[in-house]
Amino acid sequence: MCARRLALVFSLILLFVPSIVQASEKDKFELPEHVLSISKENTYPNETEDEAIVEPSFFTKALLETTDVPIENPDLIQLLNESNIRPTPFAIGYRGEIYLGRWPLSYESKDTTINWQYHKINENELNNIGNDSSQTIFYQQQEEKEVKGALTSKIMNPSDVRRMMLVASQEETNLSLSFETKIGKGTKKDNAYKIPAQKYGVLSVYAPAVNEKGQITFGEVYIELKGSKKKLMIKNVTKQGIGAWIPIQDYASFTFHIKE
């Protein structure tokens, strides 16, 4: 009887473990209470950096199916879409290779986290020492601030790599991300912070950012022609680890301190 009970308890634990893990993964991207949207208040209109999805053409789909190496680079897919290779059906014995260059082919995300205090953008202070009643401090952006993200190491074709990492991070976090964002001078927020009498208050504001880590697959891309048939060949495949900081657009993290 004891063995059956233990088996039942163990089965129930296994049943709930996946849902617990899934909930914890979801929670790490939820906005904390001290992180607020400033999209309506921001005096600098940031452009949304949504990457257009490049759909492969019929010709490109047929080529991609001839290789086992995943290809996600939208620039390479666009290049293949613009290609037009039609060997004659009577080209018996014809052979050829078209070299398209060495490309970053795909990105695989390994870890995605958020630093809610990535870059300090503002600080408001209010001296209430010498007063017998409390006062209130509000956020007001003193100067225009530009917050930039970056890849954490040098890599071939950095613009292609940034593009693929941006898409992966946006899909993972469901947040508006950009490698460059600005907070305009005079940006305000109605959230109020009270400073007691005889105290000194400091309101610090930070721009948050996503820390994306993963692996890029590189390869030399060829189109092989053999008679009337054509296929995609990927040679000298290598993998390289890469990381990036990608700011979250139009969000600010607030930290309030009371000093004597």
C-alpha positions in Angstrom: 0.0 0.0 0.0 2.8 2.4 0.9 4.6 1.7 -2.4 1.3 2.5 -4.3 0.9 5.8 -2.5 4.5 6.8 -3.2 4.0 6.0 -6.9 0.9 8.1 -7.0 2.5 11.0 -5.3 5.5 10.8 -7.7 3.2 10.7 -10.7 1.4 13.8 -9.5 4.7 15.6 -9.1 5.7 14.7 -12.7 2.3 15.9 -13.9 2.7 19.4 -12.5 6.5 19.9 -13.1 6.2 21.0 -16.8 3.5 23.6 -15.9 5.6 25.0 -13.1 8.7 25.3 -15.4 6.5 26.8 -18.2 5.1 29.4 -15.7 8.6 30.4 -14.4 9.8 30.9 -18.0 6.9 33.1 -18.8 7.2 35.1 -15.6 10.8 36.2 -16.3 9.6 38.4 -19.2 6.7 40.0 -17.3 7.2 43.7 -16.5 8.0 44.3 -12.8 5.9 47.0 -11.0 8.7 49.5 -11.1 9.0 49.3 -15.0 6.5 51.5 -16.8 5.6 52.3 -20.4 6.5 55.8 -21.6 5.4 55.3 -25.2 2.7 58.0 -24.9 4.8 60.4 -22.9 8.1 60.1 -24.8 8.8 63.4 -26.6 11.0 61.5 -29.1 8.9 59.4 -31.5 10.9 56.1 -31.8 10.3 54.0 -34.9 9.3 50.5 -34.3 12.1 48.1 -35.5 9.9 45.3 -36.8 11.7 43.1 -39.2 9.8 42.3 -42.3 9.4 38.5 -42.8 10.9 37.5 -46.1 8.9 34.6 -47.6 10.8 32.3 -49.9 9.6 32.1 -53.5 8.7 28.8 -55.1 12.2 28.6 -56.6 13.8 29.3 -53.2 11.6 26.8 -51.4 12.7 24.1 -53.8 16.4 25.0 -53.3 16.1 25.1 -49.5 14.6 21.5 -49.5 17.8 20.2 -51.2 20.0 20.9 -48.1 19.8 19.7 -44.5 21.4 22.9 -43.2 18.7 25.3 -41.8 18.7 28.7 -43.6 16.9 31.6 -41.9 18.9 34.6 -42.9 16.3 36.9 -44.6 19.0 38.6 -46.7 20.2 35.3 -48.2 16.6 34.2 -48.8 15.9 37.5 -50.6 19.0 37.0 -52.7 17.7 33.5 -53.7 14.3 35.0 -54.4 15.8 37.4 -56.8 17.8 34.7 -58.6 16.5 33.2 -61.8 18.3 30.0 -63.0 16.6 28.0 -65.7 18.9 25.4 -67.3 17.5 23.9 -70.5 16.0 20.4 -70.1 18.3 19.3 -72.9 21.5 20.3 -71.0 22.7 16.7 -70.8 26.1 16.4 -69.1 26.2 20.1 -68.1 27.8 20.8 -64.7 28.4 24.0 -62.8 28.6 25.7 -59.4 27.5 29.3 -58.6 29.3 30.6 -55.4 27.1 33.0 -53.4 29.6 33.7 -50.7 30.0 32.8 -47.0 26.9 33.7 -45.0 25.5 33.6 -41.5 22.8 31.0 -42.2 20.8 30.8 -39.0 20.7 31.8 -35.3 19.8 29.5 -32.4 18.9 31.2 -29.1 20.4 29.6 -26.0 19.5 32.1 -23.3 17.3 35.3 -23.1 17.3 37.5 -20.0 16.4 41.1 -19.2 18.4 43.7 -17.3 15.9 46.2 -16.1 18.7 48.7 -15.2 20.7 48.5 -18.4 21.5 52.2 -18.8 20.8 55.1 -16.5 18.9 57.8 -18.4 17.8 60.3 -15.8 17.9 61.4 -12.1 15.5 63.7 -10.4 16.3 65.0 -6.9 14.3 66.9 -4.3 15.6 68.3 -1.0 13.0 68.3 1.7 15.4 68.9 4.6 14.2 71.9 6.6 10.5 71.4 5.8 7.9 70.1 8.2 5.6 68.4 5.6 6.1 65.9 2.9 6.7 66.8 -0.7 6.2 64.9 -3.9 8.7 64.2 -6.7 7.8 63.3 -10.3 9.8 61.9 -13.2 10.9 64.5 -15.7 13.6 63.8 -18.3 16.3 66.4 -18.0 18.2 65.7 -21.3 17.6 63.7 -24.4 19.2 60.3 -24.0 20.2 57.8 -26.7 20.5 54.2 -25.6 22.4 51.8 -27.9 22.6 48.0 -27.9 25.5 46.0 -29.4 26.8 42.6 -30.2 29.2 41.5 -27.4 31.9 40.3 -29.8 33.2 40.8 -33.3 31.6 38.6 -35.9 31.3 38.3 -39.7 28.3 40.1 -41.3 27.2 41.8 -38.0 24.1 43.5 -39.6 22.7 40.1 -40.7 23.5 38.6 -37.2 21.8 41.6 -35.4 18.8 41.2 -37.6 18.3 37.4 -36.8 19.0 38.0 -33.1 16.5 40.8 -32.9 13.8 38.6 -34.5 14.6 35.7 -32.1 14.5 38.1 -29.0 11.2 39.7 -30.1 9.5 36.3 -30.5 10.9 35.1 -27.2 9.9 38.1 -25.1 7.0 39.6 -27.1 8.5 43.1 -26.4 9.3 46.0 -28.7 13.1 45.9 -29.2 15.6 47.9 -31.1 19.4 48.3 -31.1 18.9 52.1 -30.8 16.2 54.0 -28.9 15.9 57.5 -27.6 14.2 59.2 -24.6 13.3 62.8 -25.4 14.0 65.8 -23.2 10.9 66.8 -21.2 9.4 63.3 -21.1 7.2 63.1 -18.0 5.3 60.5 -16.0 2.5 61.0 -13.5 3.8 58.4 -11.0 4.4 60.3 -7.8 7.0 59.6 -5.0 6.5 61.1 -1.6 9.5 62.5 0.4 8.9 62.8 4.1 9.8 65.9 6.1 13.5 66.3 6.8 14.5 63.9 4.1 16.2 64.0 0.7 14.7 62.1 -2.3 16.4 60.7 -5.4 14.4 59.2 -8.3 16.7 57.3 -10.7 15.5 56.1 -14.1 17.0 53.4 -16.3 16.4 52.0 -19.8 16.0 48.2 -19.7 17.5 45.9 -22.3 17.4 42.2 -23.3 20.6 40.2 -23.1 20.4 37.6 -25.9 22.9 34.7 -26.1 23.1 32.0 -28.7 24.9 30.5 -31.6 25.3 31.5 -35.3 25.8 28.9 -38.0 28.0 30.0 -41.0 28.6 28.3 -44.3 29.7 28.8 -47.9 26.7 28.8 -50.1 26.7 27.3 -53.6 24.1 26.5 -56.2 25.1 23.3 -58.0 23.8 22.8 -61.5 23.9 19.2 -63.0 22.1 18.9 -66.3 18.6 20.3 -65.8 18.7 19.8 -62.0 19.8 22.4 -59.4 20.5 22.1 -55.7 21.8 24.1 -52.8 25.2 23.1 -51.3 26.5 24.4 -48.0 30.2 23.8 -47.4 32.6 24.5 -44.5 29.9 24.9 -41.9 31.0 26.4 -38.6 29.3 27.6 -35.5 30.1 30.7 -33.3 28.7 31.8 -30.0 27.5 35.3 -29.9 25.7 37.6 -27.4 23.9 41.0 -27.7 22.3 43.7 -25.7 19.1 44.9 -27.2 17.3 47.9 -25.6 13.5 47.7 -24.9 11.8 50.6 -26.6 9.7 53.2 -24.7 10.0 51.6 -21.2 11.6 52.9 -18.1 12.7 51.4 -14.8 12.2 53.6 -11.7 14.2 53.4 -8.5 13.4 55.7 -5.6 15.7 56.3 -2.6 15.2 58.4 0.6 18.3 60.0 2.1 18.8 61.7 5.4 
